[in-house]
Amino acid sequence: MSFTDLLKNSLADLNSTFQYELKSDRGESYPKLSKIHKKITDEFTFILKPKDEVAYAAARNFLDGSLNGDVGEYEIISFVLTKPISELGGISVASASEKLRSLLDRYAKEFESDEIDGIFWFGVFQSYFQAQKLNYQGDSFFSSQRAIRSFLVKTWPDVKKNAAFSTNWMKSIEANQHLLGESPCEVYGAEWLAGSEVRVKQIKQELHIPDTSWFWEEFFKSCLKASLSQSDAKFKESIPLIIALLKRHPSYLDNGLRALLDRYRASSDIRVHRELKEFALETWKSPKLRNTGASKWIHVSEPTWRMVLTWVQEANLRLFFELLKRRGVPDLHGRVDFWMQYINQITFTRLVLGEDMRRYLTAHPELKEHFKNDVESYANLMGAKGESSLDAFIMEISGHLIVEFNPHGGCYIYQKGENTFNVNAVSLDASTSQRGLKERYYTGSAKGPDIVHREGWQYKARTYQLPAFGIFDDVRAGKVGSGTTTFSIDKYF
């Protein structure tokens, strides 16, 4: 009898003894005995596993045709099927399709006739999960993975049938057979969504799945797919959970955020989701920067970008009048509600804060949190000639800059490029002189503001004054539509 057979028989006897003792034991020593049993079982189970360098050498020799064929030499290659062999230009047994097929056929016959130990089946299993896409060309990764998966599924019954006892890794495989299916992580994604990662952590430990395995990308995708595939209501409830998942997987953050935003855009109600908005701004900064530098917003579809842009512009618009209200300056003219009729067309906003407002923010630093992810959204208003309470709000709609003053001062409209002031400047001038926000005072046909907030101003502005500049509310401009679009998670990964 060989040394290997002696070890297997010894383990089988030991296993039977422990199982009897564990079943008959009713004392406090049960947990301790269980741990000892598991440790001994694991040590005996993996005693046939070859050293990495020995298996690597066998794989190299197999590929270059110099393998001696000594007892066990072919079998130990199972643990390194997908490992690149640097001396041979980085190819692996798995990427050499003919070599892989011949080796798997050999293994299949040996497992069927019970000529080799099941630990070598586990070697193939580990190789399957250790495969790296970057080590393959074209579709060869997927074809080799299909071949290995097919082998594992076909030979698993033989491994179970011929095993002298059920090892811990065998029990784990039996309880997680979906790992060898087309959707290996779907179950774990559903469990994650339900609030549990117990089983996925368990298989990581018991089946030795490395952190670099493709499995974790599949797990991430399954979690994302499970959450994004829910009904609109359930999906929105799970957004905080999805955000936490994305933060834990920074390498997938950009694609994951794209998918999350597009899924939200595909829902029936795309009104602002504050946590999602803040996360998007924290990750990619302001969507107003879409066409500058290396902004990630350029990779987002235009409808989705406009959705988030609208959230930002609406937040700035409402914030402006909320700050005024807190300072004791109410929106007597109903300008928030009026400009909200144009919100889907506003592509730029800037708050221009006067002396009183800046002093107010200094006294209430918690309010500056509103600007933390969009620090360029406000400027200082200068040159107000003693009117320290004066503030302004700038919007861009349909190629025009609209400057609203508060609490008085009217509204000025400039065709973009016609103005001489720089909307991105740190400080802006409130004067009627050149480069001042009221410079149109002397250039407009009415020699003053384009819109004055008197009784009935909203009707006149919507019906006559703004249309004269080619500006129409969202309804008439055809900018109000359903947020519903098709969505498929598969296009993001």
DADA-V400940 format. One record per pair of residues at least 24 apart in sequence whose C-alpha atoms are under 10 Angstrom apart, sorted by the first residue. I is the first residue (numbers start at 1). J is the second residue. D is the distance in Angstrom with one decimal. If there is no record, write none. Layout:
<<I;J;D> <I;J;D>>
//
This chain:
<<4;47;9.2> <4;48;7.9> <4;117;9.2> <5;117;9.6> <7;44;7.4> <7;45;9.4> <7;47;9.0> <7;48;9.7> <8;44;7.9> <8;45;8.5> <8;117;9.3> <8;163;9.6> <8;164;7.5> <8;165;9.2> <9;164;7.9> <9;165;9.8> <10;44;9.2> <11;40;8.6> <11;41;7.2> <11;43;9.9> <11;44;6.8> <11;45;8.4> <11;164;8.9> <11;165;8.6> <12;41;9.4> <12;163;9.8> <12;164;6.3> <12;165;6.3> <12;166;9.5> <13;164;9.8> <13;165;9.7> <14;40;9.1> <14;41;8.8> <15;40;9.2> <15;41;7.6> <15;164;9.9> <15;165;7.8> <15;166;9.5> <15;167;9.7> <16;165;8.9> <38;167;9.0> <38;168;7.7> <41;166;9.8> <41;167;7.1> <41;168;7.9> <42;167;7.7> <42;168;7.4> <42;169;8.8> <42;206;9.9> <44;167;9.8> <45;117;9.7> <45;118;9.3> <45;119;7.2> <45;167;7.2> <45;168;8.9> <45;169;9.2> <46;119;7.1> <46;120;9.9> <46;122;9.9> <47;119;9.3> <48;72;10.0> <48;76;8.9> <48;117;8.5> <48;119;7.3> <48;120;8.5> <49;76;7.5> <49;78;9.9> <49;79;8.2> <49;119;7.2> <49;120;7.8> <49;122;9.6> <49;123;8.1> <50;75;9.7> <50;76;6.3> <50;77;9.0> <50;78;9.9> <50;79;8.1> <50;120;9.8> <50;123;9.8> <51;76;9.1> <51;79;9.6> <52;76;9.5> <52;77;9.8> <52;79;8.2> <52;80;8.0> <53;80;9.8> <55;79;6.9> <55;80;6.5> <55;81;9.4> <56;80;6.4> <56;81;9.1> <56;83;7.9> <56;84;9.1> <56;85;7.6> <56;92;10.0> <57;85;9.0> <59;83;8.8> <59;84;9.5> <59;85;7.9> <59;92;7.9> <59;93;6.9> <60;84;9.3> <60;85;6.3> <60;86;9.0> <60;87;7.9> <60;88;7.6> <60;91;9.4> <60;92;8.3> <60;93;8.5> <62;93;8.2> <62;99;8.3> <62;103;9.6> <63;88;8.4> <63;91;8.9> <63;92;8.0> <63;93;6.8> <63;96;8.2> <63;99;7.3> <63;100;9.7> <64;88;8.1> <72;116;8.6> <72;120;10.0> <74;103;7.7> <74;106;8.8> <74;107;8.8> <75;103;8.8> <75;104;9.9> <75;106;9.1> <75;107;7.5> <75;110;9.6> <75;116;7.9> <75;117;9.3> <75;119;9.7> <75;120;6.4> <75;121;9.1> <75;123;8.9> <75;124;9.6> <76;119;9.6> <76;120;6.9> <76;123;7.8> <76;124;9.6> <77;103;9.0> <77;120;8.6> <77;123;8.1> <77;124;8.5> <77;127;9.6> <78;103;8.8> <78;104;8.9> <78;107;9.0> <78;119;9.4> <78;120;6.0> <78;121;7.3> <78;122;8.2> <78;123;4.9> <78;124;4.8> <78;125;8.4> <78;126;8.5> <78;127;7.1> <78;128;9.7> <79;119;9.5> <79;120;7.3> <79;121;8.9> <79;122;8.0> <79;123;4.2> <79;124;5.9> <79;125;8.2> <79;126;6.6> <79;127;5.7> <79;128;9.3> <79;130;9.6> <80;123;7.7> <80;124;7.9> <80;126;8.5> <80;127;5.9> <80;128;9.4> <80;130;8.8> <80;131;9.5> <81;123;8.5> <81;124;7.0> <81;125;9.7> <81;126;9.1> <81;127;5.6> <81;128;7.9> <81;130;9.1> <81;131;8.5> <81;148;9.5> <82;124;9.1> <82;126;9.3> <82;127;5.6> <82;128;7.2> <82;129;9.0> <82;130;6.8> <82;131;5.3> <82;132;7.8> <82;135;8.7> <82;136;9.8> <82;141;9.7> <82;144;9.2> <82;145;9.5> <83;127;7.8> <83;130;8.0> <83;131;7.3> <83;132;8.7> <83;135;8.7> <84;131;9.5> <84;132;9.5> <84;135;7.1> <84;136;9.5> <90;135;7.4> <90;136;9.3> <91;135;7.5> <91;136;8.1> <92;131;9.9> <92;135;8.4> <92;136;9.0> <93;144;9.5> <94;127;9.0> <94;128;9.2> <94;131;8.7> <94;136;9.2> <94;140;8.9> <94;141;8.3> <94;143;9.4> <94;144;5.9> <94;145;8.1> <94;147;9.0> <94;148;8.3> <95;135;8.2> <95;136;6.5> <95;137;8.5> <95;140;6.6> <95;141;7.2> <95;143;9.0> <95;144;6.6> <95;145;9.5> <96;136;9.9> <96;140;9.0> <96;144;8.6> <97;140;8.3> <97;143;8.6> <97;144;6.9> <97;147;9.0> <100;144;8.0> <100;147;8.5> <100;148;8.6> <101;144;9.1> <101;147;7.7> <101;148;8.9> <101;151;9.6> <104;147;8.6> <104;148;7.7> <104;150;10.0> <104;151;6.9> <104;152;9.4> <105;151;8.4> <107;151;9.0> <107;155;8.8> <108;151;7.4> <108;152;9.1> <108;154;8.2> <108;155;6.3> <108;156;9.8> <108;158;8.9> <109;155;9.1> <109;158;10.0> <110;155;9.8> <110;158;9.7> <111;155;6.9> <111;156;8.9> <111;157;9.5> <111;158;6.1> <111;159;6.5> <111;160;10.0> <111;161;9.8> <111;162;8.2> <112;155;7.4> <112;156;9.8> <112;157;9.0> <112;158;5.6> <112;159;8.0> <112;161;9.4> <112;162;8.6> <113;158;8.4> <113;162;8.8> <114;158;7.8> <114;159;8.0> <114;161;9.1> <114;162;6.2> <114;163;8.8> <115;162;9.5> <116;159;9.4> <116;162;9.6> <117;159;8.1> <117;162;8.6> <117;163;7.9> <117;164;9.8> <118;156;9.1> <118;158;9.0> <118;159;5.6> <118;160;8.2> <118;162;8.2> <118;163;7.0> <118;164;9.8> <118;167;9.7> <118;170;9.0> <119;159;9.1> <119;163;9.9> <119;167;9.7> <119;169;9.4> <119;170;9.5> <120;159;9.8> <121;151;9.5> <121;152;7.5> <121;155;8.2> <121;156;8.1> <121;159;7.5> <122;152;9.1> <122;156;9.9> <122;159;9.7> <122;169;8.2> <122;170;8.6> <122;173;9.6> <122;207;8.6> <124;148;7.5> <124;149;9.2> <124;151;9.0> <124;152;7.7> <125;149;8.3> <125;151;9.7> <125;152;7.1> <125;173;9.8> <125;180;9.2> <125;207;8.8> <125;208;10.0> <125;209;9.7> <126;207;7.6> <126;208;7.3> <126;209;7.1> <126;210;9.0> <126;213;9.8> <127;209;9.7> <127;213;9.9> <128;152;9.3> <128;180;9.7> <128;209;9.8> <128;213;9.1> <128;214;9.5> <128;215;9.8> <129;179;9.8> <129;207;9.6> <129;208;9.1> <129;209;6.5> <129;210;7.7> <129;212;9.1> <129;213;5.7> <129;214;6.8> <129;215;6.7> <129;216;9.9> <130;208;9.7> <130;209;7.4> <130;210;6.8> <130;211;9.2> <130;212;7.3> <130;213;5.3> <130;214;7.5> <130;215;8.8> <131;212;8.9> <131;213;6.8> <131;214;7.2> <131;215;9.6> <132;212;8.0> <132;213;7.0> <132;214;6.8> <133;213;9.7> <133;214;7.9> <146;180;9.7> <146;181;9.9> <146;182;9.3> <148;180;9.6> <149;179;9.4> <149;180;6.1> <149;181;7.9> <149;182;9.4> <150;180;8.3> <150;181;9.3> <151;180;10.0> <152;180;7.5> <153;177;8.8> <153;180;6.7> <153;181;8.6> <168;206;7.2> <168;207;8.9> <169;203;8.8> <169;205;9.7> <169;206;5.9> <169;207;6.0> <169;208;9.2> <170;206;9.5> <170;207;9.0> <171;206;9.5> <172;199;9.9> <172;202;8.7> <172;203;6.8> <172;206;7.0> <172;207;7.4> <173;203;8.6> <173;206;9.3> <173;207;8.0> <175;203;9.8> <176;200;9.9> <176;203;8.4> <179;215;9.3> <183;218;8.5> <183;219;9.7> <183;222;8.6> <184;215;8.1> <184;218;7.7> <184;219;8.2> <184;222;9.0> <185;215;7.6> <185;216;8.7> <185;217;9.5> <185;218;6.2> <185;219;5.2> <185;220;8.6> <185;221;8.5> <185;222;6.0> <185;223;8.4> <186;218;8.5> <186;219;7.5> <186;220;9.9> <186;221;8.8> <186;222;5.3> <186;223;7.7> <186;225;8.7> <186;226;7.9> <187;219;9.3> <187;222;8.2> <187;223;9.3> <187;226;9.5> <188;219;7.0> <188;220;9.5> <188;222;7.5> <188;223;7.5> <188;226;9.6> <189;218;9.2> <189;219;6.4> <189;220;7.6> <189;221;8.0> <189;222;4.7> <189;223;4.0> <189;224;7.6> <189;225;7.8> <189;226;6.0> <189;227;8.5> <190;222;7.7> <190;223;6.7> <190;224;9.6> <190;225;9.1> <190;226;5.9> <190;227;8.3> <191;223;8.5> <191;226;9.3> <192;219;9.5> <192;220;9.9> <192;222;9.2> <192;223;6.5> <192;224;9.8> <192;226;8.8> <192;227;9.4> <192;241;9.6> <192;245;9.9> <193;222;9.7> <193;223;6.7> <193;224;8.9> <193;225;9.9> <193;226;6.9> <193;227;6.6> <193;238;8.1> <193;241;8.1> <193;242;9.0> <194;226;9.9> <194;227;9.9> <195;241;9.3> <216;249;9.6> <217;249;9.1> <217;251;9.6> <217;252;8.3> <217;493;9.0> <218;493;9.5> <220;245;8.0> <220;246;8.7> <220;248;9.9> <220;249;8.0> <220;252;8.5> <220;256;9.3> <221;252;9.4> <221;256;8.7> <221;489;8.2> <221;490;8.8> <221;492;9.4> <221;493;7.9> <222;489;9.6> <224;256;7.8> <224;259;8.7> <224;260;8.5> <224;489;8.1> <225;259;9.5> <225;488;9.0> <225;489;6.3> <225;490;8.7> <226;489;9.9> <227;260;9.5> <228;259;8.4> <228;260;7.3> <228;262;9.9> <228;263;6.6> <228;264;8.8> <228;487;9.2> <228;488;9.2> <228;489;7.8> <229;263;8.8> <229;487;9.1> <229;488;8.8> <229;489;8.4> <231;267;8.8> <232;263;9.0> <232;264;8.2> <232;266;8.9> <232;267;5.9> <232;268;7.4> <232;269;8.5> <233;267;9.1> <233;268;9.8> <233;269;9.8> <235;260;9.8> <235;263;8.9> <235;264;8.5> <235;267;9.3> <236;263;9.8> <236;264;8.0> <236;267;9.3> <236;273;8.6> <236;276;9.7> <239;264;9.6> <239;273;9.3> <239;275;8.2> <239;276;7.3> <240;275;7.5> <240;276;8.0> <240;279;9.8> <242;276;9.9> <243;275;9.0> <243;276;7.9> <243;279;7.6> <243;280;9.7> <247;279;9.9> <247;283;9.8> <252;492;9.8> <252;493;8.8> <253;283;8.7> <254;280;9.9> <254;283;8.5> <254;284;8.7> <254;296;7.9> <254;297;10.0> <254;299;9.4> <254;300;10.0> <254;492;9.7> <255;299;9.5> <255;300;9.7> <255;491;9.6> <255;492;5.9> <255;493;7.3> <256;489;9.4> <256;492;7.5> <256;493;8.7> <257;283;8.8> <257;284;9.6> <257;300;9.6> <257;492;9.8> <258;296;9.6> <258;297;9.1> <258;299;8.2> <258;300;6.4> <258;301;8.8> <258;304;8.8> <258;305;9.9> <258;492;7.8> <259;300;9.3> <259;487;8.6> <259;488;8.6> <259;489;6.7> <259;490;9.5> <259;491;8.8> <259;492;6.5> <259;493;9.5> <260;489;9.3> <261;300;8.7> <261;301;9.7> <261;304;6.7> <261;305;8.7> <261;307;9.0> <261;308;8.4> <262;300;8.3> <262;301;8.0> <262;303;8.8> <262;304;6.0> <262;305;9.2> <262;307;9.7> <262;485;8.8> <262;486;9.2> <262;487;7.2> <262;488;9.3> <262;489;9.6> <263;304;9.2> <263;484;9.5> <263;485;8.7> <263;486;8.6> <263;487;6.3> <263;488;8.5> <263;489;8.7> <264;304;8.5> <264;307;9.4> <264;483;8.7> <264;484;9.2> <264;485;9.8> <264;487;9.6> <265;303;7.7> <265;304;5.9> <265;305;9.4> <265;306;9.8> <265;307;7.2> <265;308;9.2> <265;482;9.6> <265;483;5.8> <265;484;7.0> <265;485;7.3> <265;486;9.4> <265;487;9.1> <266;303;10.0> <266;304;9.0> <266;482;9.0> <266;483;5.7> <266;484;4.5> <266;485;4.6> <266;486;6.3> <266;487;6.5> <267;482;8.8> <267;483;6.1> <267;484;5.5> <267;485;7.6> <267;486;9.3> <267;487;9.5> <268;482;6.7> <268;483;5.5> <268;484;5.4> <268;485;8.9> <269;482;8.0> <269;483;6.5> <269;484;8.3> <270;304;9.8> <270;307;7.5> <270;308;9.4> <270;311;9.5> <270;482;8.8> <270;483;6.2> <270;484;8.9> <271;307;8.4> <271;308;9.5> <271;310;9.2> <271;311;7.7> <271;483;9.5> <272;307;8.4> <272;308;7.9> <272;310;8.4> <272;311;5.5> <272;312;8.8> <272;314;8.8> <272;315;8.9> <273;308;9.5> <273;311;8.3> <274;311;8.6> <274;312;9.9> <274;315;9.5> <276;308;9.3> <277;307;10.0> <277;308;6.8> <277;309;9.5> <277;311;7.3> <277;312;7.9> <277;373;9.9> <278;312;9.4> <278;370;9.7> <278;372;9.5> <278;373;7.3> <278;374;9.8> <279;373;9.2> <280;308;8.4> <280;373;9.3> <281;308;9.1> <281;312;9.1> <281;372;9.4> <281;373;5.7> <281;374;7.5> <282;372;8.6> <282;373;5.7> <282;374;8.9> <283;373;9.1> <284;373;9.4> <285;372;9.9> <285;373;6.3> <285;374;6.9> <285;375;9.6> <286;312;8.0> <286;373;7.1> <286;374;5.9> <286;375;9.0> <286;376;8.9> <286;377;9.2> <287;311;9.9> <287;312;8.1> <287;347;9.5> <287;348;9.8> <287;374;9.4> <288;312;8.7> <288;313;9.3> <288;347;7.4> <288;348;6.8> <288;349;9.0> <288;374;9.3> <288;376;9.9> <288;377;9.6> <303;483;8.9> <303;485;9.8> <304;483;9.5> <306;344;7.7> <306;345;8.8> <306;346;9.3> <306;347;8.2> <307;344;8.0> <307;483;9.1> <309;343;9.7> <309;344;8.7> <309;345;9.7> <309;346;8.3> <309;347;7.0> <309;348;8.4> <309;349;9.9> <310;343;6.4> <310;344;5.9> <310;345;8.0> <310;346;7.0> <310;347;7.6> <310;348;9.3> <311;343;9.0> <311;344;9.2> <312;346;9.9> <312;347;9.5> <312;348;9.1> <312;349;8.5> <312;374;8.8> <312;377;9.6> <313;340;9.8> <313;343;7.4> <313;344;9.0> <313;345;9.7> <313;346;6.8> <313;347;7.4> <313;348;6.8> <313;349;5.9> <313;350;8.7> <313;377;9.5> <313;395;8.5> <314;339;9.3> <314;340;7.5> <314;343;6.7> <314;344;9.1> <314;346;8.7> <314;349;8.9> <315;349;9.8> <315;370;9.0> <316;348;9.9> <316;349;6.9> <316;350;7.5> <316;351;7.3> <316;370;8.9> <316;371;9.2> <316;374;9.7> <316;377;7.7> <316;378;9.1> <316;393;9.1> <317;343;9.2> <317;349;7.6> <317;350;8.7> <317;351;8.2> <317;393;7.8> <317;394;9.3> <317;395;8.9> <319;351;9.0> <319;367;9.9> <319;370;8.3> <319;371;10.0> <320;350;9.4> <320;351;6.7> <320;352;9.1> <320;353;9.0> <320;378;9.8> <320;391;9.0> <320;392;8.7> <320;393;7.4> <320;406;9.9> <321;393;9.4> <321;406;9.1> <323;357;7.9> <323;360;8.9> <323;361;8.9> <323;367;8.9> <324;357;7.9> <324;360;9.9> <324;389;9.5> <324;391;8.9> <324;406;8.6> <324;407;8.7> <326;360;9.3> <327;356;8.7> <327;357;7.8> <327;360;7.5> <327;361;10.0> <327;389;9.6> <329;389;9.3> <329;406;8.8> <329;407;7.2> <330;406;9.9> <330;407;8.6> <331;406;8.7> <331;407;8.2> <332;407;8.8> <332;453;9.5> <333;407;9.5> <333;453;6.6> <333;454;8.0> <333;455;8.7> <333;456;9.8> <333;457;8.7> <333;458;8.8> <334;453;9.6> <334;458;8.7> <335;404;9.2> <335;453;9.1> <335;458;8.5> <338;458;7.0> <338;459;9.8> <338;461;9.6> <338;462;8.8> <338;473;9.3> <339;395;9.7> <339;458;9.8> <339;462;10.0> <339;473;8.6> <339;474;10.0> <340;473;9.0> <340;474;9.0> <341;462;9.6> <341;472;9.1> <341;473;5.6> <341;474;5.9> <341;475;7.9> <341;480;9.7> <342;397;8.0> <342;471;8.9> <342;472;7.5> <342;473;4.9> <342;474;5.1> <342;475;8.5> <342;476;9.9> <342;477;9.0> <342;479;8.7> <342;480;9.7> <343;395;9.9> <343;397;8.9> <343;473;8.5> <343;474;7.3> <343;479;9.3> <343;480;9.8> <344;397;9.2> <344;473;9.0> <344;474;6.4> <344;475;9.8> <344;477;9.7> <344;478;9.9> <344;479;6.3> <344;480;7.5> <345;395;9.8> <345;396;8.2> <345;397;5.7> <345;398;6.9> <345;399;9.9> <345;471;9.4> <345;472;9.4> <345;473;8.4> <345;474;7.0> <345;477;8.8> <345;479;7.3> <345;480;9.8> <346;395;6.5> <346;396;5.6> <346;397;4.9> <346;398;7.8> <346;399;9.7> <346;400;9.9> <346;401;9.8> <346;474;10.0> <347;395;7.5> <347;396;5.6> <347;397;6.4> <347;398;8.4> <347;399;9.1> <348;377;9.2> <348;394;7.8> <348;395;5.5> <348;396;5.0> <348;397;7.8> <348;401;8.8> <348;423;9.7> <349;376;9.9> <349;377;6.9> <349;378;8.6> <349;393;7.3> <349;394;5.5> <349;395;4.6> <349;396;6.7> <349;397;9.6> <349;401;9.4> <349;402;9.4> <349;403;9.8> <349;423;9.3> <350;376;7.9> <350;377;5.0> <350;378;5.2> <350;379;7.2> <350;392;8.6> <350;393;6.0> <350;394;5.1> <350;395;6.7> <350;396;9.3> <350;403;9.5> <350;423;7.7> <350;424;8.4> <351;376;9.3> <351;377;6.2> <351;378;4.4> <351;379;6.2> <351;380;8.4> <351;381;9.1> <351;391;8.0> <351;392;6.3> <351;393;4.8> <351;394;6.4> <351;395;9.1> <351;403;9.9> <351;404;9.9> <352;377;8.7> <352;378;5.6> <352;379;4.7> <352;380;5.3> <352;381;5.3> <352;382;9.1> <352;390;9.3> <352;391;5.9> <352;392;5.0> <352;393;5.9> <352;394;7.5> <352;403;9.7> <352;404;9.9> <352;405;9.3> <352;423;9.6> <352;426;9.3> <352;427;8.0> <352;428;7.3> <352;429;9.5> <352;430;9.4> <353;378;7.1> <353;379;6.2> <353;380;5.0> <353;381;5.2> <353;382;8.7> <353;388;9.7> <353;389;9.0> <353;390;7.7> <353;391;5.0> <353;392;6.5> <353;393;8.4> <353;427;9.1> <353;428;9.3> <354;379;9.0> <354;380;6.2> <354;381;4.7> <354;382;6.9> <354;383;9.4> <354;384;8.0> <354;387;8.4> <354;388;6.0> <354;389;6.2> <354;390;5.5> <354;391;4.9> <354;392;7.9> <354;406;10.0> <354;428;9.9> <354;430;9.3> <355;380;8.0> <355;381;7.3> <355;382;8.0> <355;384;9.0> <355;386;9.5> <355;387;8.4> <355;388;5.0> <355;389;6.6> <355;390;7.8> <355;391;8.4> <356;387;9.1> <356;388;5.5> <356;389;5.3> <356;390;7.9> <356;391;8.7> <357;381;9.7> <357;388;8.4> <357;389;7.1> <357;390;8.5> <357;391;7.6> <358;388;9.8> <358;389;9.9> <358;391;9.9> <359;388;10.0> <376;424;7.8> <376;425;9.3> <376;426;8.4> <377;424;8.9> <378;423;9.9> <378;424;8.9> <378;425;9.5> <378;426;8.0> <378;427;9.1> <379;423;8.7> <379;424;8.0> <379;425;7.0> <379;426;5.1> <379;427;5.3> <379;428;6.9> <380;425;8.8> <380;426;6.4> <380;427;4.5> <380;428;6.2> <380;429;8.5> <380;430;9.9> <381;426;9.0> <381;427;5.9> <381;428;5.2> <381;429;5.9> <381;430;6.4> <381;431;9.9> <381;437;9.5> <382;427;6.6> <382;428;5.9> <382;429;4.9> <382;430;6.0> <382;431;8.4> <382;436;9.5> <383;427;9.8> <383;428;8.2> <383;429;5.3> <383;430;5.3> <383;431;6.0> <383;432;9.7> <383;436;8.7> <384;429;7.5> <384;430;5.4> <384;431;6.6> <385;430;8.6> <385;431;8.3> <387;430;9.9> <390;430;8.7> <391;430;8.8> <392;428;9.7> <392;430;8.4> <392;437;8.8> <394;423;8.0> <394;437;9.4> <395;423;9.7> <397;470;9.6> <397;471;7.2> <397;472;9.4> <398;469;8.9> <398;470;7.5> <398;471;6.4> <398;472;8.9> <399;469;9.5> <399;470;9.3> <399;471;9.1> <400;469;8.0> <400;470;9.1> <400;471;8.4> <402;437;9.8> <402;450;9.6> <403;437;7.1> <403;438;8.3> <403;449;9.7> <403;450;9.9> <404;437;9.5> <404;438;10.0> <404;449;9.7> <404;451;9.0> <404;452;9.9> <405;430;9.2> <405;437;9.4> <405;438;9.5> <408;452;8.8> <408;453;8.2> <409;438;8.9> <409;448;9.5> <409;449;7.6> <409;451;9.5> <409;452;7.8> <409;453;8.8> <410;438;9.4> <410;448;8.6> <410;449;5.5> <410;450;7.5> <410;451;5.9> <410;452;4.8> <410;453;6.3> <410;454;9.5> <411;437;9.9> <411;438;8.8> <411;448;9.2> <411;449;5.5> <411;450;5.8> <411;451;5.0> <411;452;6.4> <411;453;8.1> <412;437;7.9> <412;438;6.8> <412;439;8.8> <412;440;6.8> <412;441;8.0> <412;444;9.0> <412;448;8.3> <412;449;5.2> <412;450;5.2> <412;451;6.8> <412;452;9.2> <413;437;9.9> <413;438;9.5> <413;440;7.9> <413;444;9.2> <413;449;8.1> <413;450;6.4> <413;451;8.4> <413;465;9.9> <413;466;8.8> <413;469;8.4> <414;439;9.7> <414;440;7.6> <414;444;9.4> <414;450;9.5> <414;469;9.0> <415;469;8.1>>
//
